[in-house]
Amino acid sequence: MSEDSLPYDKYSIDSIVEYAGKLRGHTLREMTDAGELRSTKVQRGIYGNAIEEYYFKYKPNSNPEPDFSEADLELKVTPMKKVRGNKLVAKERLVISKIDYMTVVNEDFEHSHMMQKMKNVLLITYLWEKGVDQLDYKILSTELWRIPKEDLPQIRHDWETVVNKVRSGHAEDISGSDTQYLEACTKAAHGTDRTDQPYSSVRAKPRAWALKASYMTAIENGLIQRRQRIERSAAERDMDLVELVRERFKPYFGLTEEELRARFGLSKSKNLCARITNRILGGDDGTEIDELVKAGAKPKTIRLQANGRPKESVSFPAFDYYKLLDTDFDASDFYGYLQQKYLFVLYEKDGGEYRLRDVIMWQMPESDFPEAKSCYDQMRRNVRNGRADISVKSTENHCCHVRPHGRDSSDTKPQPYGPPVVKKCFWLNAGYVAEEIAKARRAKRPAC
């Protein structure tokens, strides 16, 4: 196709990205005249090549220059897949470029070939589904993407870790476990392939720079879900996350839930406080705050009585009696919940109203896990004995207990050795949560 007839301006990043955006929510079958594609078992990258050829109208090639060379824009096409719970994860790492051991030792990070390839990236993400024809894969997102500046220090460290091994003559010892975000993955037609390195006669496996699947999962979900970041002023540029969150909440301390609702123009709803938290941090309904997601921190509203004790214990999702019996504590959902970090948003009772007072970051101390395990194991024994109807009381365990969490007594689940029992879940004791909040608030800064 001639330059004049291209459906985008090949010299303009904005034009290319705008044209790519038309793919979002569609399939190649809907958007192109592509015929049957070869199997990825025969040729890797065939789907990405199809997007290049049939949608962007240029022939795929192995040129080291950017795919859209006139606009200095690199195209990367990467799959996601659904796993348990309908969650989306990256299906694979994102390969950037081959590592040339002979030249990489003379590069510096900022001006490296790898960083040049990642300067401007058109990142197209699609949903891979087993048994689905490639032409029917759904495009999830199309975004102009650059490595986030907050991730650059770690990526620089990863790059230098790999390059320093090459410089020391040990390219054969490079491992994916050496690094966190960026890795040097093996890249060869055969597992026995080897290539020269500059400072050793030992031949090493050919490798390529790649962003790890775990990193891509976070990045791609952020693009798809369109998470919102907390905007920083110049004075806030060097603040850590806890400081920044407190800075956002400070102007609203002392206000009641109703005053906050009116301030943000929100309707009354069951999740009103969660919506208020999002508004304070600059988010909208249904969006996630990027910094909290990367920190693994889940916002949780806690209402405190005048004496500092939570109005309610903190509950977790109802458990399955069969799964409880078959799963050790360390592999349980309950263990996962306890490892979760929380942003506690605290409302304290003042007269007849609850007022926003504080925010703390909290995670259960490792020293308390044995006590939580004791609660879990005790409930397992009850189920094993056919007595799932017997719960673990808050008086029997310092930090946790078990009690019903169903709509009513008819909302039941089956158990292995007895009649169905009302749905139950694990709870953090209100007294225990009060102690932990008090510890954090007494500290010079919020607990992490």
TORGUKOL-994301 format. One record per residue (C-alpha): residue number from 1; chain; x, y, z. Coordinates in pm, 1 decimal. Example, Ala and Ser with C-alpha at 12.3 -4.5 7.8 and 13.67 -1.06 7.14 Angstrom:
residues 2
> 1 / A / 1230.0 / -450.0 / 780.0 .
> 2 / A / 1367.0 / -106.0 / 714.0 .
end
This chain:
residues 448
> 1 / A / 0.0 / 0.0 / 0.0 .
> 2 / A / 136.9 / 344.0 / -86.1 .
> 3 / A / 219.1 / 602.0 / 178.6 .
> 4 / A / -66.7 / 826.8 / 66.0 .
> 5 / A / -326.2 / 553.4 / 105.6 .
> 6 / A / -229.3 / 445.4 / 459.4 .
> 7 / A / -519.6 / 494.2 / 704.6 .
> 8 / A / -287.8 / 690.4 / 937.9 .
> 9 / A / 1.7 / 937.0 / 917.7 .
> 10 / A / 312.5 / 721.2 / 954.3 .
> 11 / A / 512.7 / 1024.4 / 1067.4 .
> 12 / A / 278.9 / 1100.0 / 1359.4 .
> 13 / A / 267.6 / 903.5 / 1685.7 .
> 14 / A / -70.6 / 1056.7 / 1769.4 .
> 15 / A / -216.1 / 948.9 / 1435.5 .
> 16 / A / -86.8 / 592.5 / 1469.0 .
> 17 / A / -211.2 / 558.9 / 1827.2 .
> 18 / A / -551.4 / 704.2 / 1734.5 .
> 19 / A / -584.3 / 456.1 / 1449.2 .
> 20 / A / -479.0 / 169.5 / 1678.9 .
> 21 / A / -752.9 / 270.4 / 1922.6 .
> 22 / A / -1018.0 / 159.5 / 1674.8 .
> 23 / A / -911.0 / -199.8 / 1745.0 .
> 24 / A / -1011.3 / -181.3 / 2109.7 .
> 25 / A / -1299.3 / -416.3 / 2185.9 .
> 26 / A / -1284.4 / -579.1 / 1843.0 .
> 27 / A / -1118.3 / -875.7 / 1671.8 .
> 28 / A / -898.8 / -904.9 / 1363.2 .
> 29 / A / -1182.1 / -1084.5 / 1187.3 .
> 30 / A / -1402.3 / -778.3 / 1242.2 .
> 31 / A / -1139.2 / -517.6 / 1157.3 .
> 32 / A / -934.9 / -672.8 / 873.0 .
> 33 / A / -960.9 / -899.9 / 571.7 .
> 34 / A / -707.3 / -1145.0 / 715.3 .
> 35 / A / -756.4 / -1505.8 / 617.6 .
> 36 / A / -661.4 / -1812.8 / 819.0 .
> 37 / A / -347.5 / -1759.1 / 1032.1 .
> 38 / A / -73.7 / -2014.6 / 1081.7 .
> 39 / A / -54.3 / -2188.8 / 1418.0 .
> 40 / A / 163.3 / -2028.2 / 1683.8 .
> 41 / A / 312.8 / -2374.9 / 1733.0 .
> 42 / A / 458.1 / -2341.9 / 1383.0 .
> 43 / A / 564.0 / -1977.7 / 1412.4 .
> 44 / A / 570.1 / -1762.1 / 1723.8 .
> 45 / A / 452.4 / -1404.1 / 1690.2 .
> 46 / A / 214.5 / -1482.9 / 1408.0 .
> 47 / A / -68.4 / -1284.7 / 1571.4 .
> 48 / A / 142.9 / -972.1 / 1610.2 .
> 49 / A / 261.9 / -1010.2 / 1251.1 .
> 50 / A / -100.9 / -1026.8 / 1138.5 .
> 51 / A / -177.9 / -696.5 / 1311.1 .
> 52 / A / 120.3 / -538.2 / 1135.7 .
> 53 / A / 33.0 / -672.5 / 792.9 .
> 54 / A / -345.2 / -667.3 / 783.6 .
> 55 / A / -428.6 / -371.4 / 1008.4 .
> 56 / A / -130.7 / -135.4 / 984.9 .
> 57 / A / -58.0 / -239.4 / 625.3 .
> 58 / A / 316.9 / -296.4 / 641.2 .
> 59 / A / 518.2 / -614.4 / 601.0 .
> 60 / A / 666.5 / -761.8 / 921.2 .
> 61 / A / 1047.2 / -761.0 / 924.7 .
> 62 / A / 1345.5 / -820.8 / 1151.1 .
> 63 / A / 1481.0 / -467.8 / 1112.5 .
> 64 / A / 1633.9 / -344.4 / 1442.5 .
> 65 / A / 1477.9 / -2.6 / 1381.0 .
> 66 / A / 1140.0 / 80.2 / 1546.1 .
> 67 / A / 838.3 / -73.4 / 1369.3 .
> 68 / A / 704.8 / 273.0 / 1282.5 .
> 69 / A / 1052.0 / 410.4 / 1210.1 .
> 70 / A / 937.5 / 747.6 / 1076.3 .
> 71 / A / 755.9 / 818.1 / 1404.8 .
> 72 / A / 1018.1 / 645.0 / 1624.3 .
> 73 / A / 743.5 / 419.8 / 1764.1 .
> 74 / A / 779.6 / 52.5 / 1855.7 .
> 75 / A / 481.6 / -186.1 / 1829.6 .
> 76 / A / 445.2 / -456.8 / 2093.7 .
> 77 / A / 155.1 / -704.2 / 2085.5 .
> 78 / A / 107.8 / -911.5 / 2400.2 .
> 79 / A / -152.5 / -1161.9 / 2529.3 .
> 80 / A / -340.2 / -1188.5 / 2855.5 .
> 81 / A / -543.1 / -1483.6 / 2978.9 .
> 82 / A / -813.4 / -1543.4 / 3236.2 .
> 83 / A / -733.9 / -1749.6 / 3543.1 .
> 84 / A / -929.3 / -1857.7 / 3847.3 .
> 85 / A / -1175.6 / -1594.9 / 3963.2 .
> 86 / A / -1189.8 / -1447.4 / 3611.5 .
> 87 / A / -874.3 / -1248.3 / 3680.1 .
> 88 / A / -658.6 / -1132.4 / 3392.6 .
> 89 / A / -286.2 / -1208.3 / 3398.0 .
> 90 / A / -11.6 / -1172.4 / 3140.2 .
> 91 / A / 22.2 / -1497.0 / 2946.8 .
> 92 / A / 393.0 / -1442.7 / 2891.5 .
> 93 / A / 681.4 / -1202.0 / 2931.3 .
> 94 / A / 716.2 / -911.2 / 2688.6 .
> 95 / A / 1032.0 / -963.2 / 2481.7 .
> 96 / A / 1202.0 / -635.5 / 2389.5 .
> 97 / A / 1517.2 / -707.8 / 2191.4 .
> 98 / A / 1804.1 / -952.3 / 2158.5 .
> 99 / A / 2107.6 / -895.7 / 2381.4 .
> 100 / A / 2434.3 / -860.4 / 2192.2 .
> 101 / A / 2693.6 / -958.9 / 2451.1 .
> 102 / A / 2971.6 / -802.0 / 2243.1 .
> 103 / A / 2820.0 / -453.2 / 2238.3 .
> 104 / A / 2606.0 / -432.7 / 2551.9 .
> 105 / A / 2920.0 / -412.4 / 2770.5 .
> 106 / A / 2998.1 / -73.7 / 2613.8 .
> 107 / A / 2652.2 / 72.6 / 2672.4 .
> 108 / A / 2512.9 / 276.9 / 2959.4 .
> 109 / A / 2155.4 / 228.1 / 3074.4 .
> 110 / A / 2006.4 / 558.9 / 2959.5 .
> 111 / A / 2143.2 / 525.9 / 2605.4 .
> 112 / A / 2124.8 / 148.1 / 2575.3 .
> 113 / A / 1967.9 / -24.1 / 2276.6 .
> 114 / A / 1706.4 / -168.5 / 2511.7 .
> 115 / A / 1597.8 / 174.4 / 2637.0 .
> 116 / A / 1588.1 / 311.4 / 2283.8 .
> 117 / A / 1347.3 / 32.4 / 2188.5 .
> 118 / A / 1125.5 / 118.4 / 2485.4 .
> 119 / A / 1126.6 / 497.1 / 2439.2 .
> 120 / A / 784.5 / 502.2 / 2270.6 .
> 121 / A / 578.9 / 184.1 / 2265.0 .
> 122 / A / 238.5 / 122.1 / 2111.2 .
> 123 / A / 128.9 / -158.3 / 2343.6 .
> 124 / A / -159.1 / -368.2 / 2211.0 .
> 125 / A / -303.0 / -623.2 / 2452.4 .
> 126 / A / -539.1 / -902.3 / 2351.9 .
> 127 / A / -725.0 / -1181.0 / 2530.6 .
> 128 / A / -587.5 / -1526.6 / 2456.3 .
> 129 / A / -845.0 / -1803.5 / 2493.5 .
> 130 / A / -778.3 / -2173.8 / 2453.9 .
> 131 / A / -953.5 / -2320.1 / 2151.1 .
> 132 / A / -1045.8 / -1979.7 / 2006.0 .
> 133 / A / -931.7 / -1893.4 / 1652.9 .
> 134 / A / -665.4 / -1622.1 / 1655.0 .
> 135 / A / -879.9 / -1405.6 / 1431.3 .
> 136 / A / -1139.9 / -1400.8 / 1709.4 .
> 137 / A / -909.3 / -1289.9 / 1992.0 .
> 138 / A / -1050.6 / -971.4 / 2145.5 .
> 139 / A / -828.3 / -662.9 / 2164.6 .
> 140 / A / -838.2 / -539.4 / 2525.4 .
> 141 / A / -632.3 / -221.5 / 2506.4 .
> 142 / A / -420.6 / -10.5 / 2272.2 .
> 143 / A / -205.3 / 244.8 / 2448.5 .
> 144 / A / 101.2 / 461.3 / 2394.8 .
> 145 / A / 319.9 / 332.1 / 2676.7 .
> 146 / A / 650.3 / 430.5 / 2830.4 .
> 147 / A / 821.9 / 273.9 / 3130.4 .
> 148 / A / 677.5 / 457.6 / 3435.4 .
> 149 / A / 939.6 / 681.5 / 3592.3 .
> 150 / A / 878.6 / 524.0 / 3932.8 .
> 151 / A / 983.2 / 186.3 / 3786.8 .
> 152 / A / 1303.1 / 308.6 / 3623.1 .
> 153 / A / 1529.5 / 270.1 / 3931.3 .
> 154 / A / 1445.7 / -101.3 / 3957.7 .
> 155 / A / 1471.2 / -160.5 / 3582.5 .
> 156 / A / 1807.4 / 17.3 / 3578.3 .
> 157 / A / 1925.8 / -209.0 / 3862.1 .
> 158 / A / 1803.9 / -517.7 / 3674.2 .
> 159 / A / 1980.2 / -407.1 / 3354.0 .
> 160 / A / 2307.2 / -340.8 / 3535.6 .
> 161 / A / 2288.5 / -675.7 / 3717.8 .
> 162 / A / 2277.2 / -860.5 / 3384.8 .
> 163 / A / 2534.6 / -642.7 / 3206.0 .
> 164 / A / 2780.4 / -664.5 / 3496.7 .
> 165 / A / 2774.0 / -1043.6 / 3468.0 .
> 166 / A / 2867.7 / -1010.3 / 3101.7 .
> 167 / A / 3140.3 / -759.5 / 3188.0 .
> 168 / A / 3282.8 / -1000.4 / 3444.9 .
> 169 / A / 3296.2 / -1280.3 / 3188.0 .
> 170 / A / 3006.8 / -1480.8 / 3332.2 .
> 171 / A / 2725.0 / -1444.2 / 3081.3 .
> 172 / A / 2673.0 / -1820.1 / 3114.4 .
> 173 / A / 2559.8 / -1763.8 / 3475.6 .
> 174 / A / 2278.7 / -1519.4 / 3396.9 .
> 175 / A / 1947.2 / -1629.5 / 3548.5 .
> 176 / A / 1593.7 / -1494.4 / 3546.7 .
> 177 / A / 1599.6 / -1505.5 / 3926.1 .
> 178 / A / 1872.6 / -1238.9 / 3927.7 .
> 179 / A / 1624.7 / -958.9 / 3861.7 .
> 180 / A / 1281.6 / -822.7 / 3953.3 .
> 181 / A / 1110.7 / -644.0 / 3661.6 .
> 182 / A / 1347.0 / -681.3 / 3365.7 .
> 183 / A / 1505.9 / -1014.0 / 3279.4 .
> 184 / A / 1746.2 / -1167.0 / 3030.6 .
> 185 / A / 1537.2 / -1456.3 / 2898.1 .
> 186 / A / 1678.4 / -1734.4 / 2681.3 .
> 187 / A / 1624.2 / -1668.5 / 2313.3 .
> 188 / A / 1730.8 / -1945.8 / 2076.6 .
> 189 / A / 1589.3 / -2190.1 / 1826.1 .
> 190 / A / 1737.3 / -2480.3 / 2019.8 .
> 191 / A / 1822.8 / -2530.3 / 2386.1 .
> 192 / A / 2177.6 / -2628.1 / 2293.8 .
> 193 / A / 2251.3 / -2302.3 / 2106.4 .
> 194 / A / 2539.8 / -2096.8 / 2244.1 .
> 195 / A / 2702.4 / -1767.8 / 2146.2 .
> 196 / A / 3029.6 / -1586.5 / 2217.3 .
> 197 / A / 3081.7 / -1340.5 / 2500.3 .
> 198 / A / 3359.3 / -1077.9 / 2510.5 .
> 199 / A / 3550.1 / -1156.3 / 2829.3 .
> 200 / A / 3544.0 / -1534.2 / 2843.5 .
> 201 / A / 3600.5 / -1826.9 / 2611.9 .
> 202 / A / 3294.7 / -1998.5 / 2762.1 .
> 203 / A / 3003.3 / -1972.1 / 2521.7 .
> 204 / A / 2672.0 / -1860.2 / 2676.8 .
> 205 / A / 2303.9 / -1907.5 / 2597.1 .
> 206 / A / 2163.3 / -1642.5 / 2362.2 .
> 207 / A / 1933.0 / -1410.9 / 2556.4 .
> 208 / A / 1693.1 / -1123.1 / 2504.0 .
> 209 / A / 1573.2 / -838.8 / 2721.7 .
> 210 / A / 1217.4 / -896.2 / 2844.1 .
> 211 / A / 976.6 / -750.2 / 3096.4 .
> 212 / A / 864.4 / -1028.5 / 3329.8 .
> 213 / A / 511.9 / -1166.0 / 3312.9 .
> 214 / A / 441.6 / -1052.3 / 3671.0 .
> 215 / A / 539.3 / -696.3 / 3581.2 .
> 216 / A / 332.5 / -704.7 / 3262.4 .
> 217 / A / 30.5 / -829.8 / 3458.3 .
> 218 / A / 40.1 / -514.5 / 3670.3 .
> 219 / A / 103.4 / -287.7 / 3372.3 .
> 220 / A / -162.6 / -439.3 / 3145.2 .
> 221 / A / -431.8 / -449.4 / 3411.5 .
> 222 / A / -357.0 / -87.4 / 3485.8 .
> 223 / A / -411.4 / 4.8 / 3120.8 .
> 224 / A / -726.2 / -203.3 / 3082.4 .
> 225 / A / -882.9 / -88.1 / 3407.8 .
> 226 / A / -757.2 / 264.0 / 3356.7 .
> 227 / A / -636.1 / 308.3 / 3709.7 .
> 228 / A / -593.8 / 661.0 / 3831.2 .
> 229 / A / -279.4 / 797.5 / 3988.6 .
> 230 / A / -261.0 / 1036.1 / 4282.0 .
> 231 / A / -158.1 / 1368.5 / 4136.5 .
> 232 / A / 149.2 / 1516.0 / 4307.6 .
> 233 / A / 247.3 / 1877.3 / 4348.5 .
> 234 / A / 612.5 / 1978.7 / 4317.5 .
> 235 / A / 642.6 / 1977.2 / 4698.3 .
> 236 / A / 505.9 / 1621.1 / 4710.8 .
> 237 / A / 736.6 / 1473.2 / 4446.5 .
> 238 / A / 963.2 / 1291.8 / 4693.8 .
> 239 / A / 693.6 / 1183.8 / 4942.5 .
> 240 / A / 649.3 / 813.7 / 5004.7 .
> 241 / A / 304.6 / 664.2 / 4959.3 .
> 242 / A / 193.9 / 687.0 / 5322.5 .
> 243 / A / 293.5 / 1052.7 / 5345.9 .
> 244 / A / 117.8 / 1131.3 / 5020.1 .
> 245 / A / -206.1 / 958.1 / 5122.3 .
> 246 / A / -213.0 / 1139.9 / 5456.9 .
> 247 / A / -153.1 / 1468.8 / 5277.8 .
> 248 / A / -459.0 / 1402.1 / 5062.4 .
> 249 / A / -679.2 / 1314.9 / 5360.9 .
> 250 / A / -569.4 / 1598.5 / 5592.4 .
> 251 / A / -809.0 / 1865.7 / 5458.1 .
> 252 / A / -1104.3 / 1635.5 / 5530.3 .
> 253 / A / -1020.9 / 1524.8 / 5884.6 .
> 254 / A / -1303.6 / 1614.4 / 6121.9 .
> 255 / A / -1580.1 / 1600.4 / 5861.2 .
> 256 / A / -1874.2 / 1362.9 / 5898.2 .
> 257 / A / -1974.5 / 1104.3 / 5640.3 .
> 258 / A / -2272.3 / 1320.8 / 5544.0 .
> 259 / A / -2055.2 / 1632.1 / 5506.3 .
> 260 / A / -1810.7 / 1437.7 / 5288.8 .
> 261 / A / -2094.9 / 1296.4 / 5081.4 .
> 262 / A / -2224.4 / 1647.7 / 5015.6 .
> 263 / A / -1872.7 / 1782.1 / 4950.8 .
> 264 / A / -1817.4 / 1531.6 / 4668.8 .
> 265 / A / -2174.9 / 1534.3 / 4540.7 .
> 266 / A / -2229.1 / 1162.3 / 4599.9 .
> 267 / A / -2556.2 / 975.0 / 4634.5 .
> 268 / A / -2624.9 / 767.1 / 4942.7 .
> 269 / A / -2516.9 / 406.2 / 4901.7 .
> 270 / A / -2393.0 / 107.3 / 5097.0 .
> 271 / A / -2035.5 / 167.1 / 4977.1 .
> 272 / A / -2043.2 / 543.7 / 5037.3 .
> 273 / A / -1724.1 / 553.2 / 5247.3 .
> 274 / A / -1530.6 / 356.8 / 4984.8 .
> 275 / A / -1645.5 / 606.2 / 4720.9 .
> 276 / A / -1541.7 / 895.9 / 4944.9 .
> 277 / A / -1194.8 / 741.8 / 4982.7 .
> 278 / A / -1160.8 / 719.2 / 4604.3 .
> 279 / A / -1269.1 / 1080.6 / 4560.2 .
> 280 / A / -1020.5 / 1204.9 / 4819.5 .
> 281 / A / -739.5 / 1023.9 / 4637.7 .
> 282 / A / -850.2 / 1163.1 / 4302.5 .
> 283 / A / -1032.3 / 859.2 / 4166.2 .
> 284 / A / -1380.2 / 797.8 / 4032.0 .
> 285 / A / -1635.5 / 526.5 / 4102.9 .
> 286 / A / -1518.8 / 189.5 / 3976.3 .
> 287 / A / -1154.4 / 288.3 / 3932.2 .
> 288 / A / -853.5 / 172.8 / 4128.1 .
> 289 / A / -576.4 / 395.6 / 4260.2 .
> 290 / A / -255.4 / 289.8 / 4087.2 .
> 291 / A / -22.4 / 352.3 / 4381.9 .
> 292 / A / -237.0 / 140.1 / 4614.6 .
> 293 / A / -253.9 / -145.6 / 4363.0 .
> 294 / A / 124.1 / -151.3 / 4316.9 .
> 295 / A / 169.2 / -148.4 / 4695.4 .
> 296 / A / -86.8 / -427.9 / 4731.1 .
> 297 / A / -288.5 / -208.3 / 4968.5 .
> 298 / A / -666.6 / -251.1 / 4992.2 .
> 299 / A / -870.1 / 42.4 / 5133.1 .
> 300 / A / -1087.9 / -56.7 / 5428.6 .
> 301 / A / -1322.6 / 171.2 / 5622.2 .
> 302 / A / -1312.9 / 120.0 / 5999.4 .
> 303 / A / -1564.7 / 290.1 / 6227.4 .
> 304 / A / -1433.0 / 340.6 / 6579.2 .
> 305 / A / -1641.6 / 391.6 / 6888.4 .
> 306 / A / -1554.5 / 667.2 / 7132.9 .
> 307 / A / -1328.8 / 425.8 / 7326.1 .
> 308 / A / -1124.8 / 348.0 / 7013.1 .
> 309 / A / -1269.9 / 0.1 / 6963.4 .
> 310 / A / -1402.1 / -80.0 / 6614.0 .
> 311 / A / -1779.4 / -85.0 / 6590.7 .
> 312 / A / -1752.1 / -423.8 / 6419.5 .
> 313 / A / -1499.6 / -700.4 / 6377.2 .
> 314 / A / -1334.0 / -721.9 / 6034.2 .
> 315 / A / -1478.3 / -1001.7 / 5820.1 .
> 316 / A / -1339.7 / -1203.2 / 5528.7 .
> 317 / A / -1531.7 / -1394.1 / 5257.0 .
> 318 / A / -1722.0 / -1708.1 / 5359.3 .
> 319 / A / -1519.1 / -2028.3 / 5336.4 .
> 320 / A / -1601.5 / -2366.7 / 5186.0 .
> 321 / A / -1605.8 / -2646.4 / 5447.5 .
> 322 / A / -1464.8 / -2905.3 / 5205.2 .
> 323 / A / -1184.2 / -2675.4 / 5092.8 .
> 324 / A / -1107.1 / -2581.7 / 5453.0 .
> 325 / A / -1062.8 / -2947.5 / 5543.1 .
> 326 / A / -836.2 / -3017.1 / 5245.5 .
> 327 / A / -614.6 / -2707.2 / 5268.9 .
> 328 / A / -331.9 / -2634.3 / 5511.1 .
> 329 / A / -315.7 / -2288.1 / 5664.2 .
> 330 / A / -13.4 / -2175.5 / 5456.3 .
> 331 / A / -200.3 / -2254.5 / 5132.7 .
> 332 / A / -539.8 / -2121.7 / 5243.3 .
> 333 / A / -736.7 / -1820.5 / 5125.5 .
> 334 / A / -741.9 / -1705.9 / 5488.4 .
> 335 / A / -361.2 / -1693.7 / 5493.8 .
> 336 / A / -373.0 / -1483.8 / 5176.8 .
> 337 / A / -619.3 / -1239.9 / 5335.0 .
> 338 / A / -394.0 / -1201.2 / 5638.3 .
> 339 / A / -94.5 / -1121.8 / 5417.3 .
> 340 / A / -292.7 / -842.1 / 5254.1 .
> 341 / A / -186.6 / -486.6 / 5328.9 .
> 342 / A / -471.7 / -249.7 / 5419.2 .
> 343 / A / -522.5 / 123.0 / 5407.8 .
> 344 / A / -743.3 / 167.9 / 5713.9 .
> 345 / A / -959.6 / 479.2 / 5678.1 .
> 346 / A / -1070.6 / 561.9 / 6031.2 .
> 347 / A / -1398.4 / 727.7 / 6128.1 .
> 348 / A / -1444.6 / 796.1 / 6500.5 .
> 349 / A / -1775.9 / 841.6 / 6678.2 .
> 350 / A / -1829.5 / 1197.1 / 6800.6 .
> 351 / A / -2165.1 / 1240.2 / 6967.0 .
> 352 / A / -2407.9 / 1067.0 / 6736.3 .
> 353 / A / -2195.8 / 1092.3 / 6419.2 .
> 354 / A / -1882.0 / 937.3 / 6278.3 .
> 355 / A / -1608.4 / 1179.3 / 6169.0 .
> 356 / A / -1307.7 / 1108.2 / 5947.2 .
> 357 / A / -1006.7 / 1113.9 / 6180.3 .
> 358 / A / -707.2 / 929.0 / 6039.3 .
> 359 / A / -559.4 / 691.2 / 5783.4 .
> 360 / A / -301.1 / 421.0 / 5853.3 .
> 361 / A / -134.4 / 152.4 / 5646.5 .
> 362 / A / -156.9 / -182.4 / 5824.1 .
> 363 / A / -50.0 / -539.7 / 5768.5 .
> 364 / A / -71.9 / -822.2 / 6021.6 .
> 365 / A / 264.7 / -867.8 / 6197.9 .
> 366 / A / 430.3 / -1200.6 / 6125.3 .
> 367 / A / 445.0 / -1264.7 / 6498.7 .
> 368 / A / 64.6 / -1294.7 / 6501.5 .
> 369 / A / 40.4 / -1556.8 / 6227.9 .
> 370 / A / 82.4 / -1853.5 / 6465.8 .
> 371 / A / -223.1 / -1732.5 / 6660.8 .
> 372 / A / -422.4 / -1700.0 / 6337.8 .
> 373 / A / -309.9 / -2048.9 / 6236.5 .
> 374 / A / -435.5 / -2180.9 / 6569.4 .
> 375 / A / -782.9 / -2043.1 / 6490.3 .
> 376 / A / -774.0 / -2194.7 / 6141.7 .
> 377 / A / -658.5 / -2534.9 / 6264.9 .
> 378 / A / -920.1 / -2541.7 / 6540.1 .
> 379 / A / -1196.5 / -2481.0 / 6286.0 .
> 380 / A / -1051.3 / -2754.1 / 6062.2 .
> 381 / A / -1068.3 / -2999.1 / 6352.1 .
> 382 / A / -1432.2 / -2905.8 / 6408.1 .
> 383 / A / -1510.0 / -2981.5 / 6043.3 .
> 384 / A / -1311.6 / -3306.0 / 6052.5 .
> 385 / A / -1516.8 / -3414.4 / 6353.0 .
> 386 / A / -1844.3 / -3338.2 / 6176.3 .
> 387 / A / -1907.0 / -3035.8 / 6396.1 .
> 388 / A / -1879.8 / -2747.7 / 6152.2 .
> 389 / A / -2167.1 / -2596.8 / 6347.4 .
> 390 / A / -1921.1 / -2520.1 / 6629.6 .
> 391 / A / -1730.3 / -2196.1 / 6571.8 .
> 392 / A / -1410.2 / -2057.2 / 6720.6 .
> 393 / A / -1506.3 / -1786.2 / 6968.5 .
> 394 / A / -1326.8 / -1454.6 / 7002.2 .
> 395 / A / -1257.1 / -1546.5 / 7363.9 .
> 396 / A / -1060.6 / -1850.9 / 7244.7 .
> 397 / A / -816.2 / -1668.2 / 7018.9 .
> 398 / A / -641.9 / -1334.4 / 7056.5 .
> 399 / A / -668.7 / -1214.0 / 6696.0 .
> 400 / A / -930.7 / -1418.3 / 6510.0 .
> 401 / A / -1260.6 / -1598.5 / 6543.0 .
> 402 / A / -1524.4 / -1771.1 / 6329.7 .
> 403 / A / -1892.8 / -1691.5 / 6311.1 .
> 404 / A / -2183.6 / -1697.5 / 6062.3 .
> 405 / A / -2170.4 / -1476.6 / 5756.4 .
> 406 / A / -2486.0 / -1574.2 / 5567.6 .
> 407 / A / -2808.5 / -1388.6 / 5495.2 .
> 408 / A / -2989.9 / -1591.1 / 5761.5 .
> 409 / A / -2998.6 / -1937.9 / 5914.0 .
> 410 / A / -3120.5 / -2087.0 / 5585.2 .
> 411 / A / -2813.8 / -1963.6 / 5394.3 .
> 412 / A / -2603.5 / -2278.3 / 5430.1 .
> 413 / A / -2311.3 / -2472.3 / 5281.8 .
> 414 / A / -2255.8 / -2850.3 / 5288.1 .
> 415 / A / -1992.2 / -2999.1 / 5516.3 .
> 416 / A / -1801.3 / -3328.7 / 5468.2 .
> 417 / A / -1925.0 / -3518.9 / 5773.5 .
> 418 / A / -2262.2 / -3380.3 / 5869.5 .
> 419 / A / -2568.4 / -3187.4 / 5756.6 .
> 420 / A / -2533.9 / -2847.6 / 5582.2 .
> 421 / A / -2427.3 / -2563.7 / 5811.0 .
> 422 / A / -2488.3 / -2190.2 / 5788.9 .
> 423 / A / -2220.0 / -2005.2 / 5593.8 .
> 424 / A / -1929.8 / -1888.8 / 5808.2 .
> 425 / A / -1613.1 / -1687.1 / 5770.5 .
> 426 / A / -1304.7 / -1586.5 / 5965.4 .
> 427 / A / -1304.4 / -1250.1 / 6139.4 .
> 428 / A / -1037.5 / -1030.7 / 6295.5 .
> 429 / A / -1138.1 / -962.3 / 6654.8 .
> 430 / A / -1251.1 / -604.5 / 6717.1 .
> 431 / A / -1027.2 / -589.4 / 7024.9 .
> 432 / A / -724.6 / -706.2 / 6827.6 .
> 433 / A / -787.1 / -450.1 / 6552.4 .
> 434 / A / -821.5 / -179.2 / 6819.9 .
> 435 / A / -480.6 / -272.8 / 6961.7 .
> 436 / A / -315.4 / -267.7 / 6619.5 .
> 437 / A / -469.2 / 68.9 / 6528.2 .
> 438 / A / -358.8 / 215.4 / 6860.2 .
> 439 / A / -1.9 / 93.3 / 6801.8 .
> 440 / A / 8.7 / 249.9 / 6457.4 .
> 441 / A / -134.8 / 580.3 / 6576.0 .
> 442 / A / 110.9 / 598.8 / 6863.7 .
> 443 / A / 401.7 / 556.7 / 6626.1 .
> 444 / A / 578.5 / 862.1 / 6492.1 .
> 445 / A / 442.2 / 782.3 / 6147.1 .
> 446 / A / 175.6 / 541.4 / 6017.0 .
> 447 / A / 269.1 / 176.7 / 6027.0 .
> 448 / A / 361.6 / -0.7 / 5703.3 .
end
